[in-house]
Amino acid sequence: MNKIIKRLLDIAISIGGIICLFPIWLPVVVLLKCTGDREIFFFQERIGFGNLPFKIWKFATMSDKQSSKQPGSLTVRNDPRVTPVGKILRSTKLNELPQIVNILKGEMSIVGPRPQMKRDFDPYTEEVKEKLATVKPGITGIASIVFRDEEKLLSETKLDVQDCYNLVIAPYKGEIEKWYVNHVSIWTDIQIILITVRAIFKPNSQLVFKIFRDLPKQDLLAEMKRVERKVAAQSRPYIEVEEPVA
C-alpha cells in the first residue's frame, strides 16, 4: 500500500511542480540556450531500481569544452567544467528539476537514494547494492542532505579525487542510504522533503541528525585525514638498511 501511495504522490507532486515552477523553467531554458555550450538538457546513465541503468535528466550545467581540465564523474569546488549559470543551478539544486520526467516515467521517485554512475556505484558493498535494488532512486534523499557539501570535501583532499570518494565517501554514503531503505515510509519521505527545502536556505544545518537520531554519523574530514596518512605511509619507498659488518 505504501508503494501505491508513494507512486501517486510522486505523480501528483511532479505534475504540480511542472505547473508551479513553469515561471522558473522558462528563464532557465533561455539562459542555457544563450550561454555555455547552448545545451538545455544533460543525459547521463545512472544505476537505478533493480540495479539497472537508466538515463537521468538534468539541466546542463557543465561545458564539454572544459572537460579535459577536470576529467571524471565527480565534481569539485570551482570545477572549470561548471558554467556561470550552472553554478547557480547547482547551488540551488534547480539543475535536478528535469528529473520530474524520470519520475513520470516511473524510473525515479521524489525521495530515495541518489542514483550514481556505475563507477561511483561499484565501491558500495554488496549488502548496500542489494538494499538499493529494492527502491527507486530519488531527486532528493537522506544522502543528498548529509553530503550536500561533498564537492568541498573532494576539493580539500590530498588523495586522488576518485580514491577519496571510493575510500572515504562511498562507505559512509552507503550506510546512510541503507538506513533510508530500512526506514522508508511516507512520513520519512515527507520529513526529508521538508529538510531538503530548509537545507537550500541553510546548507550547514544539522537538522537531519536531530530529527533522525539513529542516523549514522561520521566525521568525514577526520576520516579523510586518516586515510590520507594511511595511503601516504603505504606509498613511502622501503629502504633496506644494511647490517654493519662486524
Stockholm file with secondary structure:
# STOCKHOLM 1.0

chainA/1-246         MNKIIKRLLDIAISIGGIICLFPIWLPVVVLLKCTGDREIFFFQERIGFGNLPFKIWKFATMSDKQSSKQPGSLTVRNDPRVTPVGKILRSTKLNELPQIVNILKGEMSIVGPRPQMKRDFDPYTEEVKEKLATVKPGITGIASIVFRDEEKLLSETKLDVQDCYNLVIAPYKGEIEKWYVNHVSIWTDIQIILITVRAIFKPNSQLVFKIFRDLPKQDLLAEMKRVERKVAAQSRPYIEVEEPVA
#=GR chainA/1-246 SS CHHHHHHHHHHHHHHHHHHHTHHHHHHHHHHHHHSTTSCCEEEEEEECGGGCEEEEEEECCBCGGGGGGSCSSCCCTTCTTBCHHHHHHHHHTGGGGGGHHHHHTTSCEEESCCCCCHHHHTTSCHHHHHHHTTSCCEEECHHHHHTTTHHHHHHHCSSCHHHHIIIIIHHHHHHHHHHHHHHCCHHHHHHHHHHHHHHHHCTTCCHHHHHSTTSCCCCHHHHHHHHHHHHHHHHSCCCCCCCCCC
#=GC SS_cons         CHHHHHHHHHHHHHHHHHHHTHHHHHHHHHHHHHSTTSCCEEEEEEECGGGCEEEEEEECCBCGGGGGGSCSSCCCTTCTTBCHHHHHHHHHTGGGGGGHHHHHTTSCEEESCCCCCHHHHTTSCHHHHHHHTTSCCEEECHHHHHTTTHHHHHHHCSSCHHHHIIIIIHHHHHHHHHHHHHHCCHHHHHHHHHHHHHHHHCTTCCHHHHHSTTSCCCCHHHHHHHHHHHHHHHHSCCCCCCCCCC
//
